[in-house]
Amino acid sequence: MGKHKTTEYKEYIAKLHIKEGRKATDLAYEVGVSATTVRQWAREYREKQERLANPTGEPLVTFSEMEKKLRDTENRLKERDDEVEILKKAMHVFMKSRT
């Protein structure tokens, strides 16, 4: 039965594989685990990093998608502002006709 590796140790090995480009087979041989285990640690590390980068769990959006969303929101705001102006004018006309 193999020794239990700490989370920190697994993440260290995963970083060597992901960030430094070390081969899973080489790392596996050095630390006494299978290459599959190293790849699994790397996958778990990537998933953890993605969760930390996106804590809401909402799908990530591209810059162009955000720009489109912003334009749409600005357009809706402009429409609402126009509606408010029309209502103000209508209220003014209505109040004038009552006097």
Backbone atoms as SQL, in Angstrom:
CREATE TABLE atoms (id INTEGER PRIMARY KEY, chain TEXT, resi INTEGER, resn TEXT, atom TEXT, x REAL, y REAL, z REAL);
INSERT INTO atoms VALUES
  (1, 'A', 1, 'MET', 'N', 0.852, -1.187, 0.000),
  (2, 'A', 1, 'MET', 'CA', 0.000, 0.000, 0.000),
  (3, 'A', 1, 'MET', 'C', 0.893, 1.244, 0.000),
  (4, 'A', 2, 'GLY', 'N', 0.604, 2.207, -0.906),
  (5, 'A', 2, 'GLY', 'CA', 1.421, 3.403, -1.029),
  (6, 'A', 2, 'GLY', 'C', 1.141, 4.404, 0.068),
  (7, 'A', 3, 'LYS', 'N', 2.094, 5.317, 0.197),
  (8, 'A', 3, 'LYS', 'CA', 1.922, 6.381, 1.186),
  (9, 'A', 3, 'LYS', 'C', 0.920, 7.405, 0.666),
  (10, 'A', 4, 'HIS', 'N', 0.177, 7.980, 1.600),
  (11, 'A', 4, 'HIS', 'CA', -0.769, 9.041, 1.263),
  (12, 'A', 4, 'HIS', 'C', 0.015, 10.329, 1.030),
  (13, 'A', 5, 'LYS', 'N', -0.235, 10.980, -0.090),
  (14, 'A', 5, 'LYS', 'CA', 0.438, 12.242, -0.421),
  (15, 'A', 5, 'LYS', 'C', -0.456, 13.404, 0.005),
  (16, 'A', 6, 'THR', 'N', 0.157, 14.445, 0.550),
  (17, 'A', 6, 'THR', 'CA', -0.612, 15.617, 0.974),
  (18, 'A', 6, 'THR', 'C', -1.094, 16.396, -0.248),
  (19, 'A', 7, 'THR', 'N', -2.105, 17.205, -0.038),
  (20, 'A', 7, 'THR', 'CA', -2.632, 18.045, -1.116),
  (21, 'A', 7, 'THR', 'C', -1.549, 18.974, -1.645),
  (22, 'A', 8, 'GLU', 'N', -0.759, 19.536, -0.744),
  (23, 'A', 8, 'GLU', 'CA', 0.308, 20.447, -1.148),
  (24, 'A', 8, 'GLU', 'C', 1.314, 19.733, -2.046),
  (25, 'A', 9, 'TYR', 'N', 1.651, 18.505, -1.684),
  (26, 'A', 9, 'TYR', 'CA', 2.610, 17.726, -2.463),
  (27, 'A', 9, 'TYR', 'C', 2.042, 17.430, -3.856),
  (28, 'A', 10, 'LYS', 'N', 0.781, 17.025, -3.904),
  (29, 'A', 10, 'LYS', 'CA', 0.135, 16.727, -5.183),
  (30, 'A', 10, 'LYS', 'C', 0.109, 17.972, -6.072),
  (31, 'A', 11, 'GLU', 'N', -0.197, 19.118, -5.465),
  (32, 'A', 11, 'GLU', 'CA', -0.242, 20.362, -6.234),
  (33, 'A', 11, 'GLU', 'C', 1.144, 20.753, -6.730),
  (34, 'A', 12, 'TYR', 'N', 2.161, 20.505, -5.920),
  (35, 'A', 12, 'TYR', 'CA', 3.539, 20.796, -6.326),
  (36, 'A', 12, 'TYR', 'C', 3.905, 19.970, -7.560),
  (37, 'A', 13, 'ILE', 'N', 3.591, 18.680, -7.529),
  (38, 'A', 13, 'ILE', 'CA', 3.879, 17.799, -8.661),
  (39, 'A', 13, 'ILE', 'C', 3.054, 18.231, -9.876),
  (40, 'A', 14, 'ALA', 'N', 1.792, 18.577, -9.648),
  (41, 'A', 14, 'ALA', 'CA', 0.920, 19.028, -10.742),
  (42, 'A', 14, 'ALA', 'C', 1.484, 20.284, -11.400),
  (43, 'A', 15, 'LYS', 'N', 1.984, 21.222, -10.598),
  (44, 'A', 15, 'LYS', 'CA', 2.565, 22.452, -11.146),
  (45, 'A', 15, 'LYS', 'C', 3.811, 22.151, -11.976),
  (46, 'A', 16, 'LEU', 'N', 4.628, 21.207, -11.510),
  (47, 'A', 16, 'LEU', 'CA', 5.810, 20.823, -12.289),
  (48, 'A', 16, 'LEU', 'C', 5.385, 20.298, -13.658),
  (49, 'A', 17, 'HIS', 'N', 4.322, 19.547, -13.680),
  (50, 'A', 17, 'HIS', 'CA', 3.823, 18.974, -14.934),
  (51, 'A', 17, 'HIS', 'C', 3.195, 20.051, -15.819),
  (52, 'A', 18, 'ILE', 'N', 2.346, 20.896, -15.238),
  (53, 'A', 18, 'ILE', 'CA', 1.600, 21.891, -16.019),
  (54, 'A', 18, 'ILE', 'C', 2.456, 23.095, -16.390),
  (55, 'A', 19, 'LYS', 'N', 3.049, 23.709, -15.392),
  (56, 'A', 19, 'LYS', 'CA', 3.724, 24.989, -15.619),
  (57, 'A', 19, 'LYS', 'C', 5.146, 24.848, -16.143),
  (58, 'A', 20, 'GLU', 'N', 5.826, 23.791, -15.735),
  (59, 'A', 20, 'GLU', 'CA', 7.209, 23.625, -16.186),
  (60, 'A', 20, 'GLU', 'C', 7.330, 22.621, -17.319),
  (61, 'A', 21, 'GLY', 'N', 6.217, 22.000, -17.676),
  (62, 'A', 21, 'GLY', 'CA', 6.215, 21.099, -18.812),
  (63, 'A', 21, 'GLY', 'C', 6.912, 19.768, -18.592),
  (64, 'A', 22, 'ARG', 'N', 7.100, 19.397, -17.341),
  (65, 'A', 22, 'ARG', 'CA', 7.741, 18.100, -17.062),
  (66, 'A', 22, 'ARG', 'C', 6.803, 16.974, -17.478),
  (67, 'A', 23, 'LYS', 'N', 7.353, 15.916, -18.023),
  (68, 'A', 23, 'LYS', 'CA', 6.546, 14.776, -18.466),
  (69, 'A', 23, 'LYS', 'C', 5.969, 14.037, -17.275),
  (70, 'A', 24, 'ALA', 'N', 4.720, 13.619, -17.424),
  (71, 'A', 24, 'ALA', 'CA', 4.048, 12.873, -16.358),
  (72, 'A', 24, 'ALA', 'C', 4.795, 11.582, -16.049),
  (73, 'A', 25, 'THR', 'N', 5.324, 10.941, -17.085),
  (74, 'A', 25, 'THR', 'CA', 6.043, 9.677, -16.860),
  (75, 'A', 25, 'THR', 'C', 7.317, 9.893, -16.056),
  (76, 'A', 26, 'ASP', 'N', 8.040, 10.982, -16.347),
  (77, 'A', 26, 'ASP', 'CA', 9.271, 11.273, -15.597),
  (78, 'A', 26, 'ASP', 'C', 8.957, 11.590, -14.139),
  (79, 'A', 27, 'LEU', 'N', 7.953, 12.440, -13.929),
  (80, 'A', 27, 'LEU', 'CA', 7.570, 12.793, -12.558),
  (81, 'A', 27, 'LEU', 'C', 7.082, 11.566, -11.802),
  (82, 'A', 28, 'ALA', 'N', 6.303, 10.746, -12.478),
  (83, 'A', 28, 'ALA', 'CA', 5.768, 9.538, -11.843),
  (84, 'A', 28, 'ALA', 'C', 6.905, 8.643, -11.361),
  (85, 'A', 29, 'TYR', 'N', 7.905, 8.465, -12.195),
  (86, 'A', 29, 'TYR', 'CA', 9.051, 7.631, -11.827),
  (87, 'A', 29, 'TYR', 'C', 9.779, 8.227, -10.617),
  (88, 'A', 30, 'GLU', 'N', 9.971, 9.556, -10.645),
  (89, 'A', 30, 'GLU', 'CA', 10.705, 10.227, -9.562),
  (90, 'A', 30, 'GLU', 'C', 9.992, 10.128, -8.217),
  (91, 'A', 31, 'VAL', 'N', 8.669, 10.220, -8.216),
  (92, 'A', 31, 'VAL', 'CA', 7.939, 10.255, -6.942),
  (93, 'A', 31, 'VAL', 'C', 7.284, 8.930, -6.580),
  (94, 'A', 32, 'GLY', 'N', 7.392, 7.944, -7.464),
  (95, 'A', 32, 'GLY', 'CA', 6.898, 6.616, -7.133),
  (96, 'A', 32, 'GLY', 'C', 5.399, 6.425, -7.258),
  (97, 'A', 33, 'VAL', 'N', 4.802, 7.088, -8.235),
  (98, 'A', 33, 'VAL', 'CA', 3.379, 6.888, -8.523),
  (99, 'A', 33, 'VAL', 'C', 3.247, 6.631, -10.017),
  (100, 'A', 34, 'SER', 'N', 2.047, 6.328, -10.475),
  (101, 'A', 34, 'SER', 'CA', 1.856, 6.100, -11.911),
  (102, 'A', 34, 'SER', 'C', 1.703, 7.436, -12.644),
  (103, 'A', 35, 'ALA', 'N', 1.963, 7.401, -13.940),
  (104, 'A', 35, 'ALA', 'CA', 1.787, 8.598, -14.764),
  (105, 'A', 35, 'ALA', 'C', 0.324, 9.025, -14.770),
  (106, 'A', 36, 'THR', 'N', -0.572, 8.062, -14.705),
  (107, 'A', 36, 'THR', 'CA', -2.005, 8.361, -14.640),
  (108, 'A', 36, 'THR', 'C', -2.320, 9.175, -13.391),
  (109, 'A', 37, 'THR', 'N', -1.679, 8.819, -12.290),
  (110, 'A', 37, 'THR', 'CA', -1.892, 9.553, -11.036),
  (111, 'A', 37, 'THR', 'C', -1.404, 10.986, -11.168),
  (112, 'A', 38, 'VAL', 'N', -0.251, 11.185, -11.791),
  (113, 'A', 38, 'VAL', 'CA', 0.276, 12.544, -11.993),
  (114, 'A', 38, 'VAL', 'C', -0.695, 13.345, -12.851),
  (115, 'A', 39, 'ARG', 'N', -1.208, 12.737, -13.908),
  (116, 'A', 39, 'ARG', 'CA', -2.169, 13.439, -14.776),
  (117, 'A', 39, 'ARG', 'C', -3.457, 13.768, -14.021),
  (118, 'A', 40, 'GLN', 'N', -3.876, 12.868, -13.158),
  (119, 'A', 40, 'GLN', 'CA', -5.075, 13.111, -12.346),
  (120, 'A', 40, 'GLN', 'C', -4.838, 14.287, -11.402),
  (121, 'A', 41, 'TRP', 'N', -3.676, 14.317, -10.758),
  (122, 'A', 41, 'TRP', 'CA', -3.350, 15.443, -9.872),
  (123, 'A', 41, 'TRP', 'C', -3.343, 16.751, -10.660),
  (124, 'A', 42, 'ALA', 'N', -2.801, 16.705, -11.882),
  (125, 'A', 42, 'ALA', 'CA', -2.753, 17.905, -12.723),
  (126, 'A', 42, 'ALA', 'C', -4.169, 18.362, -13.082),
  (127, 'A', 43, 'ARG', 'N', -5.034, 17.413, -13.443),
  (128, 'A', 43, 'ARG', 'CA', -6.425, 17.755, -13.779),
  (129, 'A', 43, 'ARG', 'C', -7.131, 18.373, -12.571),
  (130, 'A', 44, 'GLU', 'N', -6.948, 17.763, -11.397),
  (131, 'A', 44, 'GLU', 'CA', -7.572, 18.295, -10.177),
  (132, 'A', 44, 'GLU', 'C', -7.043, 19.688, -9.857),
  (133, 'A', 45, 'TYR', 'N', -5.747, 19.897, -10.071),
  (134, 'A', 45, 'TYR', 'CA', -5.144, 21.209, -9.818),
  (135, 'A', 45, 'TYR', 'C', -5.741, 22.251, -10.769),
  (136, 'A', 46, 'ARG', 'N', -5.840, 21.903, -12.069),
  (137, 'A', 46, 'ARG', 'CA', -6.429, 22.836, -13.045),
  (138, 'A', 46, 'ARG', 'C', -7.863, 23.188, -12.673),
  (139, 'A', 47, 'GLU', 'N', -8.643, 22.172, -12.298),
  (140, 'A', 47, 'GLU', 'CA', -10.043, 22.410, -11.922),
  (141, 'A', 47, 'GLU', 'C', -10.137, 23.318, -10.705),
  (142, 'A', 48, 'LYS', 'N', -9.247, 23.110, -9.744),
  (143, 'A', 48, 'LYS', 'CA', -9.237, 23.955, -8.543),
  (144, 'A', 48, 'LYS', 'C', -8.905, 25.395, -8.919),
  (145, 'A', 49, 'GLN', 'N', -7.919, 25.575, -9.801),
  (146, 'A', 49, 'GLN', 'CA', -7.534, 26.918, -10.227),
  (147, 'A', 49, 'GLN', 'C', -8.681, 27.604, -10.968),
  (148, 'A', 50, 'GLU', 'N', -9.402, 26.843, -11.778),
  (149, 'A', 50, 'GLU', 'CA', -10.550, 27.414, -12.494),
  (150, 'A', 50, 'GLU', 'C', -11.641, 27.846, -11.524),
  (151, 'A', 51, 'ARG', 'N', -11.883, 27.032, -10.500),
  (152, 'A', 51, 'ARG', 'CA', -12.899, 27.399, -9.494),
  (153, 'A', 51, 'ARG', 'C', -12.475, 28.654, -8.744),
  (154, 'A', 52, 'LEU', 'N', -11.185, 28.770, -8.435),
  (155, 'A', 52, 'LEU', 'CA', -10.703, 29.954, -7.726),
  (156, 'A', 52, 'LEU', 'C', -10.795, 31.192, -8.608),
  (157, 'A', 53, 'ALA', 'N', -10.544, 31.021, -9.890),
  (158, 'A', 53, 'ALA', 'CA', -10.608, 32.149, -10.819),
  (159, 'A', 53, 'ALA', 'C', -12.042, 32.555, -11.114),
  (160, 'A', 54, 'ASN', 'N', -12.971, 31.629, -10.955),
  (161, 'A', 54, 'ASN', 'CA', -14.378, 31.882, -11.263),
  (162, 'A', 54, 'ASN', 'C', -15.245, 31.337, -10.129),
  (163, 'A', 55, 'PRO', 'N', -15.248, 32.016, -8.966),
  (164, 'A', 55, 'PRO', 'CA', -15.942, 31.472, -7.796),
  (165, 'A', 55, 'PRO', 'C', -17.461, 31.396, -7.926),
  (166, 'A', 56, 'THR', 'N', -18.048, 32.150, -8.845),
  (167, 'A', 56, 'THR', 'CA', -19.507, 32.126, -8.983),
  (168, 'A', 56, 'THR', 'C', -19.992, 30.868, -9.675),
  (169, 'A', 57, 'GLY', 'N', -19.112, 30.236, -10.412),
  (170, 'A', 57, 'GLY', 'CA', -19.509, 29.043, -11.140),
  (171, 'A', 57, 'GLY', 'C', -20.233, 29.347, -12.439),
  (172, 'A', 58, 'GLU', 'N', -20.419, 30.629, -12.733),
  (173, 'A', 58, 'GLU', 'CA', -21.061, 31.010, -13.985),
  (174, 'A', 58, 'GLU', 'C', -20.080, 30.787, -15.129),
  (175, 'A', 59, 'PRO', 'N', -20.593, 30.502, -16.306),
  (176, 'A', 59, 'PRO', 'CA', -19.697, 30.299, -17.444),
  (177, 'A', 59, 'PRO', 'C', -18.878, 31.559, -17.717),
  (178, 'A', 60, 'LEU', 'N', -17.638, 31.382, -18.064),
  (179, 'A', 60, 'LEU', 'CA', -16.787, 32.516, -18.389),
  (180, 'A', 60, 'LEU', 'C', -17.192, 33.065, -19.750),
  (181, 'A', 61, 'VAL', 'N', -17.082, 34.384, -19.914),
  (182, 'A', 61, 'VAL', 'CA', -17.458, 35.008, -21.178),
  (183, 'A', 61, 'VAL', 'C', -16.249, 35.712, -21.771),
  (184, 'A', 62, 'THR', 'N', -16.265, 35.845, -23.085),
  (185, 'A', 62, 'THR', 'CA', -15.165, 36.516, -23.764),
  (186, 'A', 62, 'THR', 'C', -15.336, 38.029, -23.658),
  (187, 'A', 63, 'PHE', 'N', -14.271, 38.740, -24.011),
  (188, 'A', 63, 'PHE', 'CA', -14.305, 40.195, -23.971),
  (189, 'A', 63, 'PHE', 'C', -15.366, 40.730, -24.929),
  (190, 'A', 64, 'SER', 'N', -15.443, 40.158, -26.126),
  (191, 'A', 64, 'SER', 'CA', -16.434, 40.640, -27.103),
  (192, 'A', 64, 'SER', 'C', -17.860, 40.379, -26.621),
  (193, 'A', 65, 'GLU', 'N', -18.063, 39.263, -25.924),
  (194, 'A', 65, 'GLU', 'CA', -19.393, 38.994, -25.361),
  (195, 'A', 65, 'GLU', 'C', -19.738, 40.031, -24.295),
  (196, 'A', 66, 'MET', 'N', -18.755, 40.394, -23.484),
  (197, 'A', 66, 'MET', 'CA', -18.989, 41.417, -22.458),
  (198, 'A', 66, 'MET', 'C', -19.269, 42.773, -23.101),
  (199, 'A', 67, 'GLU', 'N', -18.545, 43.098, -24.179),
  (200, 'A', 67, 'GLU', 'CA', -18.799, 44.357, -24.882),
  (201, 'A', 67, 'GLU', 'C', -20.228, 44.396, -25.426),
  (202, 'A', 68, 'LYS', 'N', -20.672, 43.279, -26.012),
  (203, 'A', 68, 'LYS', 'CA', -22.035, 43.209, -26.547),
  (204, 'A', 68, 'LYS', 'C', -23.047, 43.377, -25.424),
  (205, 'A', 69, 'LYS', 'N', -22.801, 42.711, -24.305),
  (206, 'A', 69, 'LYS', 'CA', -23.695, 42.828, -23.152),
  (207, 'A', 69, 'LYS', 'C', -23.764, 44.280, -22.672),
  (208, 'A', 70, 'LEU', 'N', -22.622, 44.943, -22.638),
  (209, 'A', 70, 'LEU', 'CA', -22.567, 46.339, -22.214),
  (210, 'A', 70, 'LEU', 'C', -23.353, 47.225, -23.180),
  (211, 'A', 71, 'ARG', 'N', -23.147, 47.027, -24.490),
  (212, 'A', 71, 'ARG', 'CA', -23.900, 47.819, -25.485),
  (213, 'A', 71, 'ARG', 'C', -25.398, 47.601, -25.334),
  (214, 'A', 72, 'ASP', 'N', -25.805, 46.346, -25.157),
  (215, 'A', 72, 'ASP', 'CA', -27.229, 46.045, -24.979),
  (216, 'A', 72, 'ASP', 'C', -27.784, 46.739, -23.739),
  (217, 'A', 73, 'THR', 'N', -27.034, 46.697, -22.659),
  (218, 'A', 73, 'THR', 'CA', -27.467, 47.339, -21.415),
  (219, 'A', 73, 'THR', 'C', -27.557, 48.849, -21.593),
  (220, 'A', 74, 'GLU', 'N', -26.561, 49.429, -22.270),
  (221, 'A', 74, 'GLU', 'CA', -26.589, 50.873, -22.519),
  (222, 'A', 74, 'GLU', 'C', -27.790, 51.251, -23.383),
  (223, 'A', 75, 'ASN', 'N', -28.101, 50.426, -24.381),
  (224, 'A', 75, 'ASN', 'CA', -29.267, 50.696, -25.240),
  (225, 'A', 75, 'ASN', 'C', -30.566, 50.632, -24.446),
  (226, 'A', 76, 'ARG', 'N', -30.686, 49.633, -23.582),
  (227, 'A', 76, 'ARG', 'CA', -31.897, 49.525, -22.756),
  (228, 'A', 76, 'ARG', 'C', -32.013, 50.728, -21.818),
  (229, 'A', 77, 'LEU', 'N', -30.900, 51.166, -21.269),
  (230, 'A', 77, 'LEU', 'CA', -30.909, 52.331, -20.388),
  (231, 'A', 77, 'LEU', 'C', -31.343, 53.577, -21.160),
  (232, 'A', 78, 'LYS', 'N', -30.832, 53.737, -22.372),
  (233, 'A', 78, 'LYS', 'CA', -31.215, 54.884, -23.207),
  (234, 'A', 78, 'LYS', 'C', -32.715, 54.849, -23.492),
  (235, 'A', 79, 'GLU', 'N', -33.250, 53.657, -23.803),
  (236, 'A', 79, 'GLU', 'CA', -34.689, 53.524, -24.045),
  (237, 'A', 79, 'GLU', 'C', -35.489, 53.930, -22.811),
  (238, 'A', 80, 'ARG', 'N', -35.041, 53.513, -21.645),
  (239, 'A', 80, 'ARG', 'CA', -35.743, 53.855, -20.396),
  (240, 'A', 80, 'ARG', 'C', -35.687, 55.361, -20.147),
  (241, 'A', 81, 'ASP', 'N', -34.520, 55.954, -20.413),
  (242, 'A', 81, 'ASP', 'CA', -34.397, 57.405, -20.250),
  (243, 'A', 81, 'ASP', 'C', -35.360, 58.133, -21.188),
  (244, 'A', 82, 'ASP', 'N', -35.453, 57.653, -22.427),
  (245, 'A', 82, 'ASP', 'CA', -36.382, 58.258, -23.392),
  (246, 'A', 82, 'ASP', 'C', -37.825, 58.116, -22.906),
  (247, 'A', 83, 'GLU', 'N', -38.169, 56.938, -22.385),
  (248, 'A', 83, 'GLU', 'CA', -39.522, 56.715, -21.865),
  (249, 'A', 83, 'GLU', 'C', -39.830, 57.664, -20.712),
  (250, 'A', 84, 'VAL', 'N', -38.867, 57.863, -19.840),
  (251, 'A', 84, 'VAL', 'CA', -39.059, 58.766, -18.700),
  (252, 'A', 84, 'VAL', 'C', -39.299, 60.186, -19.200),
  (253, 'A', 85, 'GLU', 'N', -38.533, 60.623, -20.193),
  (254, 'A', 85, 'GLU', 'CA', -38.715, 61.965, -20.742),
  (255, 'A', 85, 'GLU', 'C', -40.103, 62.124, -21.361),
  (256, 'A', 86, 'ILE', 'N', -40.549, 61.117, -22.094),
  (257, 'A', 86, 'ILE', 'CA', -41.885, 61.162, -22.702),
  (258, 'A', 86, 'ILE', 'C', -42.954, 61.244, -21.617),
  (259, 'A', 87, 'LEU', 'N', -42.812, 60.453, -20.573),
  (260, 'A', 87, 'LEU', 'CA', -43.787, 60.479, -19.478),
  (261, 'A', 87, 'LEU', 'C', -43.785, 61.827, -18.761),
  (262, 'A', 88, 'LYS', 'N', -42.608, 62.416, -18.591),
  (263, 'A', 88, 'LYS', 'CA', -42.536, 63.737, -17.954),
  (264, 'A', 88, 'LYS', 'C', -43.285, 64.773, -18.790),
  (265, 'A', 89, 'LYS', 'N', -43.064, 64.732, -20.117),
  (266, 'A', 89, 'LYS', 'CA', -43.740, 65.681, -21.001),
  (267, 'A', 89, 'LYS', 'C', -45.246, 65.451, -20.988),
  (268, 'A', 90, 'ALA', 'N', -45.645, 64.185, -21.012),
  (269, 'A', 90, 'ALA', 'CA', -47.077, 63.862, -20.982),
  (270, 'A', 90, 'ALA', 'C', -47.692, 64.338, -19.676),
  (271, 'A', 91, 'MET', 'N', -46.993, 64.148, -18.579),
  (272, 'A', 91, 'MET', 'CA', -47.499, 64.590, -17.285),
  (273, 'A', 91, 'MET', 'C', -47.622, 66.117, -17.269),
  (274, 'A', 92, 'HIS', 'N', -46.640, 66.801, -17.850),
  (275, 'A', 92, 'HIS', 'CA', -46.672, 68.260, -17.900),
  (276, 'A', 92, 'HIS', 'C', -47.880, 68.733, -18.722),
  (277, 'A', 93, 'VAL', 'N', -48.108, 68.106, -19.883),
  (278, 'A', 93, 'VAL', 'CA', -49.253, 68.461, -20.728),
  (279, 'A', 93, 'VAL', 'C', -50.553, 68.165, -19.987),
  (280, 'A', 94, 'PHE', 'N', -50.659, 67.034, -19.338),
  (281, 'A', 94, 'PHE', 'CA', -51.854, 66.651, -18.596),
  (282, 'A', 94, 'PHE', 'C', -52.127, 67.641, -17.466),
  (283, 'A', 95, 'MET', 'N', -51.081, 68.017, -16.733),
  (284, 'A', 95, 'MET', 'CA', -51.249, 68.950, -15.615),
  (285, 'A', 95, 'MET', 'C', -51.659, 70.332, -16.130),
  (286, 'A', 96, 'LYS', 'N', -51.143, 70.743, -17.286),
  (287, 'A', 96, 'LYS', 'CA', -51.483, 72.039, -17.862),
  (288, 'A', 96, 'LYS', 'C', -52.953, 72.078, -18.279),
  (289, 'A', 97, 'SER', 'N', -53.435, 70.966, -18.840),
  (290, 'A', 97, 'SER', 'CA', -54.822, 70.929, -19.313),
  (291, 'A', 97, 'SER', 'C', -55.810, 70.890, -18.151),
  (292, 'A', 98, 'ARG', 'N', -55.384, 70.487, -16.982),
  (293, 'A', 98, 'ARG', 'CA', -56.270, 70.427, -15.812),
  (294, 'A', 98, 'ARG', 'C', -56.471, 71.805, -15.191),
  (295, 'A', 99, 'THR', 'N', -55.581, 72.712, -15.469),
  (296, 'A', 99, 'THR', 'CA', -55.711, 74.039, -14.845),
  (297, 'A', 99, 'THR', 'C', -56.460, 75.012, -15.692);
